[in-house]
Amino acid sequence: MQVEDAKKDASFICGVVEGFYGRPWTLDQRKDLFIKMQEWGMNSYLYAPKDDYKHRAYWRELYSVEEAEHLTMLITASKECNITFIYALSPGLDITYSSSKEMVILKRKLDQVAQFGCTAFALLFDDIEAEMTESDKEAFQSFAQAQVSVTNEVYEYLNQPKEFLFCPTQYCASRAVPDVPNSEYLNTVGSKLAPGIDVMWTGPKVISRLITPASIDELTEVLRRKPVIWDNLHANDYDQKRIFLGPYTGRPSALLTKLKGVLTNPNCEYGANFVAIHTVAQWSKCSIEHAHDENQSSDAISAVSADIKLEQESRNGRSDDEDVSLPMLVYHPRLALKKSLQLWLPEFKRTKSMWGPISKPHVNNVPPVTFGATGQSGVPCCSSGSLEEGGTSPGSAPMPTADHSSAEDANELASDATLTPCLVDGTESAGSSSMVSLDRVAECLEPMETVESTSSASSQAKNLDVEDVDDHDIKESPIKEEMPSAPEHEEGDVIMESERKEEEEDYQLTVDDLCLLCDLFYLPFEHGPQGMQLLQEFNWLKLNAHIVASNPSKTTAAVSPEVKEWHQRAEKFDTMSRALNKLFTRLTYINNRELLYELYPYVWDMRGVVALLNSYVKWLSFNQGSKQGFLSGEQEPWVFRGGLAADLQRLLPLESVNDLFLYKTPETPTRQVYTIRPYLASDERNVYQLCHRLHIARTGANFCDMEKIFHSYPNLLGDIHFGAFVTLSPEFSFVVEDDNSVVGFVAAAANAKELQRQIRVAWVPEMQTKYPELFHSHSTEKSNIPDPIKDLATKLQRLHTEDLPDALLTYHPSQLKMWLSDTVIDHSVSKRLLTCAVAALRAHGSSGCHVYDVDVCSMEFYSRLGFVELKNVTHDQDVMYFGRIF
């Protein structure tokens, strides 16, 4: 190695490339970026947004006067901050390389941009087909020679700009044919491209988990120059369910002497890129003397040791102001993250406005890549699959009653109280605990493909993307409840921070909250420590559910170390869920509404997934675990969204209910949190009152009049719709609460036939004793009963006279009933509530459920939840059944 190669290039390019597919950043956002880059010691910005049509698709067209003013302002702003503005053009989709007319058009376009004040340029030939026209084949010996010829000519025409970049079609090792050393294309680029032109490279893959010094040495030999890394580590334009907030990692500091520069291509959401960009800036300032043999140096070892110490001391309540000792300018990802978070926190307090519905900046024409499903029962791999929309439990038991009815139990189940952020378990180092096992797929799969040609996979993803799910007219209740004082939930639910009282410190976002946020949305191949902890804890609880199943009584649990451990870890998972609830609530109070709109969809979705799993853990805890084994986890990859949320969902005992995981994010942020938990006997009064209100709303009658009619029968409606389930099959009942009360419930029985038998044997006689006048047709008292009560009496009597059809029970052996108030504005609640019931039924071996006696008011509600009318199971035209298989 030559002496000059052992030093960091004085003209080292360090900055940001806006090169993603999706909605480009705004002028104000770019100006803000330039200011931050200057503060952080970065020097370059590459303008290459794929959705600027005149950058790529319509590259021949000149910018309009308005567009010219916009670019001129942008270039001027970059110069004011000493940031080099590099204008990139992508003509490769349809250029004829041998056409002199095309060259005139290309030069004219770059001349126009030069008149705006731009002095640095780039030609990009990425994500195009490696085919030439017949005229090009006659003029050039190869595709690479055609590109090099055009690039060199433009470079000379622009008087050899100090900074001129070239992005090859083979821009990563996985696209080099057959490999980097033997690629005719890359060797032609290296030998023919003008020496003053820098070549861009993404690493081994489009998104590279690790870029090694050895791989760069190999590339440098071929290209005959140091490459500039176009780094897609934080790019998220390929998966609408993922955003990457983790630190820059997987790039040893030894690369600093081997590269001409690094440009990070981050998330589509500008405000979410603070950590991504700031940690790149930190990395670029690594101490060069420690960069040559980083993998074996004592400084690298001390960096890892410091990371472990950082995690351990954080658990012990260490002050954020203290520093972990590390050699000067030694980069370590977790320490870099900590520094970035301390600087990012004030951004949440900046007053920025945002209006209109929440809209993610992604586009649908970027084909996703899904990781292969694994049959292992352990913690699953990090997945990046897109969503597809598709379709949605038996065992009998003696007549039980809900015995967990105390107020303490109710408080134990609540998930919305004031919480403290979870801390990382200390059994492993941060490095070992946070890395997802992807070795078996890393060699052949990438989390992203950016080829624009359509494929069946991409068209499926486009057609079935979660953002296309139309929930606007979903009725969240089978009945319209018109509450006298029902609150109206609008955008104003999100209160500006300035509107809060200064003493409300519990609503102030903290660095710990941001650490949790980043750990949940870490990196493409890696979950953060707290994200991994969620996976590990739920997986352990699920796999060891048989422990509590074999120890049904709390007395036994108290003396059994295994059962005690299970309950302790269930409480630990609940604490982590509470911490996420607190993060979600605090986020809704921030002044920076622009940042809120960018992060809200991801945090809302993650909170819902973790809350769903927490509800399932509580069901295992209070209903003695799963009586049967769980599924292998060999679900179709498109069933689950990408990232940590996908891995968490994959652990539920569900296969054919992928439609229940399709949620449309609320159009405007709301801080309302709904808690789904197992039913307790102490919930009976609230549930019965809800049944009462919903039934009155269904009738459309005057509320006061109906109250008078039901005055003598306050529990009748609850007994008819809900009582049999919670008395005879309480282990499959769940309630959903808002901040004030129960707003919905689902009740189910794994074995509907057995439930029907028990109703006749035990429930109906109890009702006859409770309502004797309703069961005796010749009673003199019955003539004084109001007609609405008589109709309900008829329905009650029918409980012991009708049999469930055998054709119904063949594929839908379980029975279910679900009601939800219209005050619930979160369109995902009904799906999550049903998911809890289905998971419980599925864990007990059921493969389908039905809803009995569906009326017109609830048909659409159940249809939206994946139920279909079962028309051929009964000859009774007065009874309608809906069912779904899972």
LINMOWO-V812163 format. One record per backbone hydrogen bond with DSSP energy under -1.0 kcal/mol. CO is the residue of the C=O (numbers start at 0). NH is the residue of the N-H. E is the energy in kcal/mol with one decimal. If there is no record, write none. Layout:
co & nh & e
CO & NH & E
CO & NH & E
This chain:
co & nh & e
2 & 5 & -1.5
3 & 6 & -1.1
8 & 11 & -1.7
12 & 261 & -2.9
13 & 42 & -2.8
13 & 43 & -1.5
14 & 263 & -2.2
15 & 45 & -2.7
16 & 18 & -1.4
17 & 47 & -1.4
19 & 49 & -1.7
25 & 29 & -2.2
26 & 30 & -2.4
27 & 31 & -2.3
28 & 32 & -2.1
29 & 33 & -2.3
30 & 34 & -1.9
31 & 35 & -2.1
32 & 36 & -3.0
33 & 37 & -2.2
34 & 38 & -2.0
35 & 39 & -2.0
36 & 41 & -3.0
37 & 40 & -1.1
42 & 83 & -3.3
43 & 15 & -1.7
44 & 85 & -3.3
45 & 17 & -2.5
46 & 87 & -2.1
48 & 51 & -1.8
50 & 52 & -1.1
51 & 54 & -2.5
51 & 55 & -1.0
52 & 57 & -4.2
54 & 89 & -2.8
55 & 58 & -1.1
57 & 60 & -1.4
63 & 67 & -2.9
64 & 68 & -2.2
65 & 69 & -1.9
66 & 70 & -2.5
67 & 71 & -2.6
68 & 72 & -2.4
69 & 73 & -1.9
70 & 74 & -2.8
71 & 75 & -2.5
72 & 76 & -2.4
73 & 77 & -2.0
74 & 78 & -2.0
75 & 79 & -2.0
77 & 82 & -3.1
78 & 81 & -1.7
83 & 44 & -2.8
85 & 46 & -3.2
86 & 121 & -1.9
88 & 123 & -2.6
90 & 93 & -1.0
90 & 94 & -1.2
95 & 98 & -1.6
98 & 102 & -1.6
99 & 103 & -1.9
100 & 104 & -2.1
101 & 105 & -2.6
102 & 106 & -2.6
103 & 107 & -2.4
104 & 108 & -2.1
105 & 109 & -2.0
106 & 110 & -2.6
107 & 111 & -2.0
108 & 112 & -1.7
109 & 113 & -2.3
110 & 114 & -1.9
112 & 117 & -1.4
113 & 116 & -1.7
119 & 86 & -2.4
120 & 164 & -2.3
121 & 88 & -2.3
122 & 166 & -2.3
128 & 130 & -1.8
132 & 136 & -2.3
133 & 137 & -1.5
134 & 138 & -1.4
135 & 139 & -2.7
141 & 145 & -1.7
142 & 146 & -1.9
143 & 147 & -2.7
144 & 148 & -2.3
145 & 149 & -1.9
146 & 150 & -2.6
147 & 151 & -2.9
148 & 152 & -2.0
149 & 153 & -2.3
150 & 154 & -2.6
151 & 155 & -2.3
152 & 156 & -2.3
153 & 157 & -2.1
154 & 159 & -2.6
155 & 158 & -1.7
162 & 120 & -1.6
163 & 197 & -2.5
164 & 122 & -2.3
165 & 199 & -2.7
166 & 124 & -2.3
168 & 170 & -1.3
170 & 201 & -2.9
171 & 174 & -1.5
172 & 175 & -1.1
179 & 182 & -1.0
182 & 186 & -2.2
183 & 187 & -2.0
184 & 188 & -2.2
185 & 189 & -2.6
186 & 190 & -2.0
187 & 191 & -2.6
188 & 192 & -2.0
193 & 196 & -2.0
197 & 165 & -2.5
198 & 227 & -2.9
200 & 229 & -2.3
202 & 172 & -2.2
203 & 173 & -1.9
211 & 215 & -1.6
212 & 216 & -2.4
213 & 217 & -2.1
214 & 218 & -1.9
215 & 219 & -3.1
216 & 220 & -1.8
217 & 221 & -1.1
218 & 222 & -3.1
219 & 223 & -2.2
226 & 259 & -2.8
227 & 200 & -2.1
228 & 262 & -3.3
230 & 264 & -3.3
231 & 234 & -1.3
235 & 238 & -1.3
238 & 241 & -1.6
249 & 210 & -2.4
251 & 254 & -2.1
252 & 255 & -1.5
253 & 256 & -1.1
254 & 257 & -1.7
254 & 258 & -1.2
259 & 12 & -2.6
260 & 228 & -2.8
261 & 14 & -2.0
262 & 230 & -2.9
263 & 16 & -2.4
269 & 272 & -2.1
272 & 276 & -2.6
273 & 277 & -2.7
274 & 278 & -2.5
275 & 279 & -1.0
276 & 280 & -2.0
277 & 281 & -2.0
278 & 282 & -2.5
279 & 283 & -2.3
281 & 284 & -1.2
282 & 285 & -1.8
286 & 289 & -1.1
287 & 290 & -2.1
292 & 295 & -1.4
292 & 296 & -1.0
296 & 300 & -1.8
297 & 301 & -2.5
298 & 302 & -1.8
299 & 303 & -2.0
300 & 304 & -2.4
301 & 305 & -2.4
302 & 306 & -1.7
303 & 307 & -2.1
304 & 308 & -2.4
305 & 309 & -2.6
306 & 310 & -2.2
307 & 311 & -2.5
308 & 312 & -3.0
309 & 313 & -1.8
310 & 314 & -1.5
312 & 317 & -2.2
313 & 316 & -1.4
318 & 321 & -1.1
326 & 329 & -1.6
328 & 286 & -2.5
331 & 335 & -2.7
332 & 336 & -2.5
333 & 337 & -2.0
334 & 338 & -2.1
335 & 339 & -2.2
336 & 340 & -2.6
337 & 341 & -1.7
338 & 342 & -1.3
339 & 343 & -2.1
340 & 344 & -2.1
343 & 346 & -1.6
344 & 347 & -1.3
345 & 348 & -1.1
347 & 591 & -1.7
351 & 592 & -2.2
360 & 22 & -3.0
366 & 448 & -1.0
382 & 642 & -4.3
390 & 658 & -1.8
397 & 399 & -1.4
402 & 404 & -1.4
405 & 409 & -1.8
406 & 410 & -2.4
407 & 411 & -2.2
408 & 412 & -1.8
409 & 413 & -1.2
428 & 432 & -2.5
429 & 433 & -1.7
433 & 526 & -1.1
435 & 437 & -1.1
437 & 440 & -1.6
437 & 441 & -2.5
440 & 444 & -2.0
454 & 458 & -2.6
455 & 459 & -2.2
456 & 460 & -2.4
457 & 461 & -2.4
458 & 462 & -2.4
459 & 463 & -2.0
464 & 467 & -2.0
465 & 468 & -1.4
468 & 470 & -1.0
470 & 473 & -1.4
482 & 485 & -1.4
489 & 492 & -2.3
490 & 493 & -1.9
495 & 498 & -1.9
496 & 499 & -1.6
500 & 503 & -1.8
502 & 504 & -2.5
503 & 506 & -1.5
504 & 507 & -2.0
509 & 513 & -1.9
510 & 514 & -2.4
511 & 515 & -2.2
512 & 516 & -2.5
513 & 517 & -2.6
514 & 518 & -2.3
515 & 519 & -1.8
516 & 520 & -1.2
518 & 527 & -1.8
520 & 244 & -3.7
521 & 245 & -2.4
522 & 525 & -1.1
525 & 522 & -2.4
527 & 531 & -2.7
528 & 532 & -2.0
529 & 533 & -1.7
530 & 534 & -1.8
531 & 535 & -3.0
532 & 536 & -2.8
533 & 537 & -2.2
534 & 538 & -2.4
535 & 539 & -2.3
536 & 540 & -2.6
537 & 541 & -2.6
538 & 542 & -2.5
539 & 543 & -1.8
541 & 544 & -1.3
543 & 546 & -1.7
544 & 548 & -1.6
545 & 549 & -1.8
552 & 556 & -1.9
553 & 557 & -1.8
559 & 563 & -2.7
560 & 564 & -2.5
561 & 565 & -2.2
562 & 566 & -2.4
563 & 567 & -2.2
564 & 568 & -2.5
565 & 569 & -2.0
566 & 570 & -2.1
567 & 571 & -1.9
568 & 572 & -2.2
569 & 573 & -2.0
570 & 574 & -2.2
571 & 575 & -1.9
572 & 576 & -2.2
573 & 577 & -2.4
574 & 578 & -2.1
575 & 579 & -1.7
576 & 580 & -2.0
577 & 581 & -2.3
578 & 582 & -2.3
579 & 583 & -2.6
580 & 584 & -2.6
581 & 585 & -2.8
582 & 586 & -2.3
583 & 587 & -1.3
585 & 588 & -1.3
586 & 589 & -1.4
590 & 351 & -1.1
590 & 592 & -1.8
591 & 595 & -2.1
592 & 596 & -2.8
593 & 597 & -1.2
594 & 598 & -2.2
595 & 599 & -3.0
598 & 602 & -2.2
599 & 603 & -3.2
600 & 604 & -1.7
601 & 605 & -2.6
602 & 606 & -2.9
603 & 607 & -1.8
604 & 608 & -2.1
605 & 609 & -2.6
606 & 610 & -2.5
607 & 611 & -2.0
608 & 612 & -2.2
609 & 613 & -2.6
610 & 614 & -2.2
611 & 615 & -1.8
612 & 616 & -2.4
613 & 617 & -2.3
614 & 618 & -1.9
615 & 619 & -2.3
616 & 620 & -2.4
617 & 621 & -2.7
618 & 622 & -1.4
619 & 624 & -3.3
632 & 634 & -1.5
635 & 638 & -1.8
637 & 387 & -1.5
642 & 646 & -1.8
643 & 647 & -2.6
644 & 648 & -2.3
645 & 649 & -2.2
647 & 650 & -1.2
648 & 651 & -1.9
651 & 653 & -2.4
656 & 659 & -1.8
657 & 660 & -1.4
658 & 661 & -1.4
666 & 357 & -2.8
674 & 736 & -2.7
676 & 734 & -2.6
679 & 682 & -2.1
680 & 683 & -1.5
682 & 686 & -2.6
683 & 687 & -2.8
684 & 688 & -2.2
685 & 689 & -2.0
686 & 690 & -2.5
687 & 691 & -2.2
688 & 692 & -2.4
689 & 693 & -2.9
690 & 694 & -2.3
691 & 695 & -1.9
692 & 696 & -2.3
693 & 697 & -2.0
694 & 698 & -1.8
695 & 699 & -1.1
701 & 705 & -2.4
702 & 706 & -2.1
703 & 707 & -1.8
704 & 708 & -1.9
705 & 709 & -2.3
712 & 715 & -1.0
714 & 718 & -2.5
715 & 719 & -2.2
716 & 720 & -2.4
717 & 721 & -2.4
717 & 722 & -2.3
721 & 725 & -1.9
722 & 726 & -1.7
723 & 727 & -2.5
724 & 728 & -3.1
728 & 731 & -1.3
729 & 732 & -1.6
732 & 678 & -2.5
733 & 745 & -2.5
734 & 676 & -2.3
735 & 742 & -2.9
735 & 743 & -1.0
736 & 674 & -2.5
740 & 737 & -2.2
742 & 820 & -2.9
743 & 735 & -2.5
744 & 818 & -2.3
745 & 733 & -2.7
746 & 816 & -2.6
748 & 814 & -2.0
750 & 754 & -2.3
751 & 755 & -2.5
752 & 756 & -1.9
753 & 757 & -2.5
754 & 758 & -2.3
755 & 759 & -1.8
756 & 760 & -2.2
757 & 761 & -3.1
757 & 762 & -1.4
758 & 763 & -3.5
761 & 765 & -1.4
762 & 766 & -2.1
763 & 767 & -2.5
764 & 768 & -1.8
765 & 769 & -1.9
766 & 770 & -3.1
770 & 773 & -1.2
771 & 774 & -1.0
775 & 778 & -1.6
780 & 783 & -1.4
781 & 784 & -1.6
785 & 789 & -1.9
786 & 790 & -2.4
787 & 791 & -1.6
788 & 792 & -2.2
789 & 793 & -2.1
790 & 794 & -1.6
791 & 795 & -2.2
792 & 796 & -2.5
793 & 797 & -1.5
795 & 798 & -1.2
796 & 799 & -1.3
797 & 800 & -1.3
797 & 801 & -1.3
804 & 808 & -1.5
805 & 809 & -1.2
807 & 811 & -1.4
812 & 751 & -2.9
813 & 849 & -2.4
814 & 748 & -2.4
816 & 746 & -3.0
818 & 744 & -2.5
820 & 823 & -1.5
825 & 828 & -1.4
827 & 831 & -2.5
828 & 832 & -2.9
829 & 833 & -2.1
830 & 834 & -2.4
831 & 835 & -2.0
832 & 836 & -1.6
833 & 837 & -2.9
834 & 838 & -2.8
835 & 839 & -2.1
836 & 840 & -2.6
837 & 841 & -3.2
838 & 842 & -2.2
840 & 845 & -2.2
841 & 844 & -1.9
846 & 885 & -2.2
847 & 813 & -1.8
848 & 883 & -2.1
849 & 815 & -2.3
850 & 881 & -1.7
857 & 861 & -2.2
858 & 862 & -2.2
859 & 863 & -2.3
861 & 866 & -2.3
862 & 865 & -1.6
867 & 882 & -2.6
879 & 853 & -2.8
880 & 869 & -2.8
881 & 850 & -3.4
882 & 867 & -2.7
883 & 848 & -2.3
